[in-house]
Amino acid sequence: MSPRPAKPGPPTPVPVTPSTASWWLRWLGLALACVVAYLPALSGGFLWDDNMHVTAAGLRSLCGLARIWFEPGATQQFYPVLHSAFWFEYHLWGESAAAYHWLNVLLHATAAGLLVRGLQRLAVPGAWFAGLVFALHPVGVETVAWISEQKNTLSAVFYLASALAWLRFDASRDDATRDWPNYALATLLFLLALLTKSVTATLPAALLVIAWWRRGTLCWRRDVVPLLPWFVLGLTAGLCTAWVERKFVGAEGAAYDLHALQRCLLAGRMLWFYLGKLLWPVDLSFVYPRWPIDVSDATHFAGLIAAVAGVLALWRLRRRSRAPLAGAVFFAGTLFPALGFFNVYPFVYSYVADHFQYLASLGVIVPVCAALTLLLASRPVLRRIIPAALVAVLGGLTWRQAHDYADNITLYRATLARNPAAWMASYNLGMELAARNQTDAAIASYRDALHVRPDYAEAHANLAMSLLTVPGAKDEAIGHLETAVRLKPELWQAENNLANTLAAMPGREDEAIQHYQAVLRRRPELAEIQMNLGIALLGRNRQAEAIPHLESALRTNPDLWPAHYVLAHELLTLPGRHAEAIQHLEAVLRLNPDYAPARELLDSLR
């Protein structure tokens, strides 16, 4: 029996070319819908790590801009285009959180518009429907309402613009007539996307998926060869990001110790989690529970087995339609960098996050919207009502979710309401409350964090500082500081605070000196610790040892006026050093003109 011939695939799509005015009016409507949906977040402030993305004081000069490009570690992640954008934005509007929020919404709306353009060029049904769903889906709130995730929105604009330029290039048929200027433009835009966020390295693979969906086959010379340089660029960017995540961000250690099988099981579960949040976007959270991965539990294999079975089923379905398989491959492939095979820092809190699937969501949104559009094509009334109702519901969910991003306290409390075990949220909430002098509430939050993660050194250290303000809690505070030092010796701030506390307690000065010395053995460049040690030595009448430490502190930081004042006092007791003491007192008044004790002492010497 001869094999049954495959059904022919869809004909080559005919691009849709809407009138320019009509298209821009529709896009303005989409952008306005975004603004309305995100209104609760537009007046919000900076969140969690936003201060590490908005340009730091040391990087605001032209030399700082050069450091952004050529000094890995100068910024939290080595994304020079992103941090250059933040650099320019800071010089435009400073630290106005509202301006950053408005820009992120505009970038998101622009990405949605580029998506519509691309789908129209590919003649995908329901292009505007898909664009609106992408623009208003609540899974995007974490990206759009969080200033740090400008890396997502800006890279998406470059990614989708690059794909559009590639499609124009791909429309040319042979080497003689191919549109090489558009190829160069597409390559430049892809490079900008990579330097904004390296997850965009999946674009060349996505373009091959699109080519296979359109033609049912791939041609090595036409489809693959032009993308080979892109694969090299993407691989380089991915390896660079993985190195930066380990060396500078801290994505290594016990929290990331997963073997190959665990990572495969994790990837299977993550795929279904992300798909579920796209199809049923409820209980969205800034931090989701961190799952255990147990290879001895047969149920943990369910996600991976189901994923493999799903791909096999879609492969068999390809004779009827390649679109579902293409969408699934795009979805899983774009998620691949965040599926657990590479360490990324947020895995210490949770293996999943809404912003990880910002671009990947297109692999589900586009096929579902296209299928629904085709299904309703013969029902004119339902064709308008159902998409409009779906978009309205998604917009309402986004508006509600955007309220969570108004400020840090609101965000952390909303997170804990959905995930009480989110120790990161408890700890950060404690710091926010402590900064507002809500000491009792801060202590309770720190205790909640330690209840979930008792080995969290930073929580012990910050709990101790809050306890030190509570009468009768000093001994407990010292215990937490000692625990923090034992758990994380490199946390020098905790050991310094422990030493400061002991130095103020009669009979424990020598313990304080030992802790100061321990910090300096690891961090001899810390001027404040040199000064603190000098003061502690003076308290034990060890002047000869103390003065070199005070002088060392001032060599490191000449603006440390308390060290000038203490050193001046000691020099006045030594023969022949009064002139030096006067110089130090003058330095105190130059640095802190309102410090009356220095002025009075200096006047008494003249």
Secondary structure as UniProt FT lines:
FT   HELIX           20..37
FT   HELIX           39..42
FT   TURN            48..49
FT   HELIX           50..52
FT   HELIX           57..59
FT   HELIX           62..70
FT   TURN            72..73
FT   HELIX           80..93
FT   TURN            94..95
FT   HELIX           97..121
FT   TURN            122..123
FT   TURN            125..126
FT   HELIX           127..136
FT   HELIX           138..140
FT   HELIX           141..144
FT   HELIX           147..149
FT   HELIX           150..170
FT   TURN            175..177
FT   HELIX           180..194
FT   TURN            195..196
FT   HELIX           198..202
FT   HELIX           203..215
FT   HELIX           220..224
FT   HELIX           225..227
FT   HELIX           228..244
FT   HELIX           245..249
FT   HELIX           254..256
FT   HELIX           260..279
FT   TURN            295..296
FT   HELIX           298..301
FT   HELIX           302..317
FT   TURN            318..320
FT   HELIX           323..335
FT   HELIX           336..338
FT   TURN            339..340
FT   HELIX           345..348
FT   HELIX           354..357
FT   TURN            358..361
FT   HELIX           362..375
FT   TURN            376..378
FT   HELIX           380..402
FT   HELIX           403..405
FT   HELIX           408..418
FT   TURN            420..421
FT   HELIX           423..435
FT   TURN            436..437
FT   HELIX           439..452
FT   TURN            454..455
FT   HELIX           457..467
FT   TURN            468..469
FT   TURN            471..472
FT   HELIX           474..487
FT   TURN            489..490
FT   HELIX           492..503
FT   TURN            506..507
FT   HELIX           509..522
FT   TURN            524..525
FT   HELIX           527..539
FT   TURN            540..541
FT   HELIX           543..556
FT   TURN            558..559
FT   HELIX           561..571
FT   TURN            572..573
FT   TURN            575..576
FT   HELIX           578..591
FT   TURN            593..594
FT   HELIX           596..605
//
